[in-house]
Amino acid sequence: MKPPSRSGTVLLTDYAWPDDSVERSVIEEAGHTLVTGPADPAPTEEIEELVAEHRPAGILTCWAPVSATAIGSSPDLRIVARLGVGLDNIAVDTATERGVWVTNVPDYCVEEVSDHAVAMVLAWTRGLAVADREVRAGRWNPAGARLRRLSALTCGVVGYGRIGRATARKLGAFGCRVLAHDPYPPRDAQEVEMVGLEELLRRSNVVILHVPLTPATHHLIDAGKLASMRPGGLLVNVSRGGLVDTDAVVKALATGHLDGAAFDVLESEPHVPTGLLQQPGALLTPHIAFSSDASVTELRRRAAEEVVRILADEPPAHACNTPHGLPTRPGDPR
């Protein structure tokens, strides 16, 4: 990278790892100053206060909300870089209006998230979580196992972007039929059968969500969609909690219409609804599908490098918007 056109302050709003060493190394090596907020994401108002205090030229954010007010509080702000893929915690429209780039790192955890989704499917078909709980409780009952042959099932992948394609490929290796749905279906998807959402829900034993959270996808899976699923199936969500009506899932589990719900994300996280905890068919992990030693290091480095690029008047590698008043840059927010 060429030297920055001018030094500036970069605010790291929050971070989901032990320290800020990777981000600090990249930012300070480029001649900028890194200011770090609390590790756990602070409320909107506190982030707004941090931005108003430090008036950063760049913001790096993991989970913390970067509101329209925050974006408008720093006249020198040129970029909000997401340490992740989804943009639901960033006021992208305001950033665009104010000539501020928004970037993400769309492909750092493709293997990890797809592995996690497939692992959840395997845990369900082989009864791993239930069997572990039974053995630890002193019950050794192999005759009571209710196990499934994955190759005999139909798996539906909702969202056929990078991660969805990886999940479909891995599931296909087990010999099961794979259906996929995407509002923008690819021209070549020979390894799966592209279908509408309703057909996918109706035909699939397993439904896996790989879509971003937007106003259009909020509660994409609600009581009506759950009712259209095949009885005794599994719902997997490794994307965003808001895609699913959790109360409706709890009811579907309680009635037996759903046999399993494997969630890495929750709309109420980190709070886990009591009703969900009480369902033996619920398999829950704490928003870690993206994580591995390799993926986290790559994420942190690449997100910080985007900030350095913009402050050096270079184009971003992964633009998620086209800021007003700036030249159009190629980008793929998916």
C-alpha positions in Angstrom: 0.0 0.0 0.0 1.2 3.5 -0.7 1.6 5.9 2.3 -1.6 7.6 3.5 -2.4 11.0 2.1 -2.8 12.2 5.7 -2.9 10.6 9.1 -6.1 10.2 11.0 -7.9 8.6 13.9 -9.6 5.3 13.5 -12.1 4.1 16.1 -12.5 0.4 16.8 -16.0 0.3 18.4 -15.8 -3.2 19.9 -14.1 -6.6 19.3 -15.0 -10.2 19.9 -11.4 -11.4 20.6 -8.9 -10.9 23.5 -7.2 -7.7 22.2 -6.9 -5.2 19.4 -3.3 -6.2 18.4 -4.0 -7.1 14.8 -6.1 -4.0 14.0 -3.6 -1.8 15.9 -0.6 -3.2 14.0 -2.2 -2.5 10.6 -3.6 0.9 11.5 -0.5 2.2 13.2 1.9 0.9 10.7 0.1 3.0 8.1 0.7 6.1 10.3 -2.8 6.4 11.8 -4.0 6.4 15.5 -6.2 3.6 16.7 -8.7 4.4 19.5 -10.5 1.3 21.0 -13.9 1.2 22.6 -15.0 -1.4 25.0 -14.7 -5.1 24.0 -18.4 -5.8 24.4 -20.5 -3.8 22.1 -21.8 -0.6 23.8 -25.3 0.8 23.3 -26.0 3.2 20.4 -25.7 6.3 22.5 -22.3 5.4 23.9 -21.0 4.7 20.4 -22.3 8.1 19.3 -20.5 9.7 22.2 -17.2 8.0 21.2 -17.5 9.1 17.6 -18.4 12.7 18.7 -15.4 12.7 21.0 -12.7 11.3 18.7 -14.1 12.5 15.3 -12.5 9.5 13.5 -11.6 9.4 9.8 -12.4 5.6 9.9 -14.6 3.4 12.0 -14.0 -0.4 12.5 -17.0 -2.1 14.0 -17.8 -5.7 15.0 -21.3 -5.9 16.6 -21.7 -2.3 17.9 -24.4 -0.1 16.2 -23.0 2.7 14.0 -26.1 4.9 13.8 -26.9 7.7 11.4 -26.2 10.1 14.3 -22.7 8.5 14.8 -21.9 8.8 11.1 -23.0 12.4 11.1 -20.9 13.3 14.2 -17.5 13.1 12.5 -17.0 15.5 9.6 -13.8 13.7 8.7 -15.3 10.3 8.5 -14.5 8.5 5.2 -15.2 4.8 5.9 -17.1 2.5 8.2 -15.6 -1.0 7.9 -17.5 -4.0 9.2 -15.5 -6.7 10.9 -17.8 -9.3 9.4 -20.3 -9.8 6.5 -23.7 -8.4 7.6 -24.4 -4.7 7.6 -27.5 -4.6 9.8 -25.7 -2.7 12.5 -24.6 0.1 10.2 -26.7 3.0 8.9 -25.6 2.4 5.3 -28.0 4.9 3.7 -26.7 7.7 5.9 -23.1 6.8 5.1 -23.9 6.8 1.4 -25.6 10.2 1.6 -22.6 11.7 3.4 -20.0 10.3 1.0 -18.7 7.6 3.4 -17.6 4.2 2.2 -19.1 1.1 3.9 -17.1 -2.1 3.5 -17.2 -5.7 4.8 -15.2 -8.9 4.5 -17.6 -11.1 2.6 -15.5 -14.3 2.2 -13.3 -14.7 5.3 -15.5 -17.4 6.9 -17.1 -19.3 4.0 -15.6 -22.6 5.1 -16.3 -22.0 8.8 -20.0 -21.1 8.5 -20.7 -23.8 6.0 -18.8 -26.3 8.2 -20.9 -25.2 11.2 -24.2 -25.6 9.3 -23.2 -29.1 8.1 -22.0 -30.0 11.6 -25.4 -29.0 13.0 -27.1 -31.2 10.4 -24.9 -34.2 11.3 -25.4 -33.6 15.1 -29.2 -33.9 14.4 -29.1 -36.9 12.1 -26.8 -38.8 14.5 -28.4 -37.5 17.7 -25.1 -36.3 19.1 -26.4 -33.6 21.5 -29.3 -35.7 22.8 -27.1 -38.8 23.3 -24.4 -36.8 25.1 -27.0 -35.3 27.5 -28.5 -38.8 28.1 -25.2 -40.4 28.9 -24.1 -37.6 31.2 -27.4 -38.0 33.0 -26.6 -41.7 33.7 -28.9 -43.1 31.0 -27.3 -45.7 28.6 -30.1 -46.5 26.2 -28.9 -47.2 22.6 -32.3 -48.7 21.7 -33.9 -45.4 22.3 -31.9 -43.5 19.7 -33.9 -41.9 16.8 -31.2 -41.5 14.1 -31.4 -40.7 10.4 -29.5 -41.5 7.3 -28.4 -38.2 5.8 -28.1 -39.6 2.3 -31.8 -40.4 2.3 -32.9 -36.8 3.2 -33.6 -33.7 1.2 -31.8 -30.6 2.4 -32.9 -27.1 1.4 -30.5 -24.2 1.4 -32.1 -20.7 1.5 -29.6 -18.2 0.1 -27.2 -19.4 -2.6 -24.3 -17.0 -2.2 -20.8 -17.9 -1.3 -21.7 -19.7 2.0 -24.8 -21.3 0.6 -22.9 -22.8 -2.3 -20.2 -24.2 0.1 -22.9 -25.7 2.3 -24.6 -27.3 -0.7 -21.4 -28.7 -2.0 -20.5 -30.3 1.4 -24.0 -31.7 1.9 -23.9 -33.1 -1.6 -20.8 -35.1 -0.7 -23.0 -37.1 1.8 -25.3 -38.1 -1.0 -28.5 -36.2 0.0 -30.7 -34.3 -2.4 -30.0 -30.6 -2.2 -32.5 -27.9 -3.1 -31.7 -24.2 -3.1 -33.6 -20.9 -3.2 -32.3 -17.5 -4.0 -34.0 -14.3 -5.2 -31.1 -14.0 -7.7 -30.6 -17.6 -8.8 -27.3 -18.3 -10.7 -27.4 -19.4 -14.3 -25.3 -22.5 -13.5 -26.3 -24.4 -10.5 -26.0 -28.0 -11.7 -25.2 -29.4 -8.3 -28.5 -28.3 -6.8 -32.1 -28.0 -7.8 -33.2 -24.3 -7.7 -36.8 -23.9 -6.5 -39.1 -21.3 -4.9 -39.1 -20.8 -1.2 -42.5 -22.4 -0.6 -41.5 -25.5 -2.6 -38.2 -25.8 -0.7 -39.9 -25.7 2.6 -42.5 -28.2 1.5 -40.0 -30.7 0.2 -37.1 -30.4 2.6 -36.3 -32.5 5.7 -33.7 -29.9 6.6 -33.8 -26.2 6.0 -30.7 -24.1 6.3 -30.7 -20.3 6.3 -27.8 -18.4 4.6 -29.4 -15.0 3.9 -28.7 -11.5 5.2 -31.0 -9.7 7.6 -32.9 -6.9 5.8 -36.4 -5.5 6.3 -37.6 -7.9 3.6 -36.1 -10.9 5.3 -37.0 -10.1 8.9 -38.9 -13.1 10.3 -38.5 -14.8 6.9 -39.4 -18.0 8.8 -42.6 -17.3 10.8 -45.4 -19.5 12.0 -46.9 -19.8 8.5 -43.6 -20.8 6.9 -42.9 -23.3 9.7 -46.4 -24.9 9.1 -45.5 -25.4 5.5 -42.3 -27.4 6.4 -42.4 -31.2 6.4 -43.3 -32.6 9.8 -40.4 -33.8 11.9 -37.7 -31.7 10.2 -34.8 -29.5 11.2 -34.3 -25.8 10.9 -30.7 -24.4 10.9 -29.9 -20.7 11.3 -26.3 -19.7 11.1 -27.0 -16.2 9.6 -28.9 -13.7 11.7 -31.3 -14.3 14.5 -33.9 -11.9 13.1 -34.6 -14.2 10.2 -36.6 -16.4 12.5 -39.6 -15.9 14.7 -38.3 -17.6 17.8 -41.6 -17.9 19.6 -43.1 -19.7 16.5 -40.1 -22.1 16.5 -40.6 -22.9 20.2 -44.3 -23.7 19.5 -43.4 -25.9 16.5 -40.9 -27.8 18.6 -43.3 -28.2 21.5 -46.0 -29.6 19.2 -43.5 -31.9 17.4 -44.0 -30.3 14.0 -40.3 -29.4 14.1 -38.0 -32.1 15.5 -35.0 -29.9 15.8 -33.9 -26.3 15.7 -30.1 -25.6 15.4 -29.3 -22.0 16.0 -26.0 -20.2 16.2 -27.7 -16.9 16.2 -30.8 -15.5 18.1 -32.8 -12.4 17.7 -32.5 -11.7 21.4 -28.8 -12.7 21.8 -27.1 -13.0 24.1 -30.3 -13.6 26.0 -31.7 -17.1 25.3 -35.5 -17.4 25.7 -36.4 -19.9 28.5 -38.9 -21.6 26.2 -36.2 -22.4 23.7 -33.8 -23.7 26.4 -36.6 -26.1 27.6 -36.9 -27.7 24.2 -34.8 -30.9 23.9 -34.8 -30.5 20.2 -32.9 -27.2 20.3 -29.2 -27.2 19.6 -27.7 -23.8 20.4 -24.2 -22.3 19.9 -23.2 -18.7 20.9 -22.7 -17.0 17.5 -19.4 -18.8 16.7 -20.1 -20.2 13.2 -17.7 -17.6 11.7 -14.9 -18.4 14.1 -11.6 -20.3 13.7 -8.1 -19.3 14.4 -7.5 -18.6 10.7 -10.7 -16.9 9.9 -10.6 -14.4 12.8 -7.1 -13.3 12.1 -7.9 -12.9 8.4 -11.0 -10.9 9.2 -9.3 -8.4 11.5 -6.4 -7.8 9.1 -8.5 -7.4 6.0 -11.0 -5.1 7.7 -8.2 -2.8 9.0 -6.6 -2.9 5.6 -9.8 -1.5 4.0 -9.6 1.5 6.3 -6.0 2.1 5.4 -6.8 1.9 1.7 -9.6 4.5 1.9 -7.4 6.9 4.0 -4.7 6.5 1.4 -7.2 7.5 -1.3 -7.2 4.0 -2.8 -10.4 2.1 -3.8 -11.8 -0.4 -1.4 -11.6 -4.1 -2.1 -15.1 -4.9 -1.0 -17.4 -1.8 -1.2 -21.0 -2.2 0.0 -22.2 1.1 -1.2 -21.4 3.9 -3.7 -21.0 7.1 -1.7 -22.5 10.2 -3.1 -20.0 12.5 -4.7 -17.4 9.8 -5.1 -16.5 7.7 -8.2 -18.2 4.4 -8.5 -16.1 1.5 -7.3 -16.7 -2.2 -8.0 -17.8 -4.1 -4.9 -19.7 -7.3 -3.9 -21.6 -7.0 -0.6 -22.7 -10.5 -0.7 
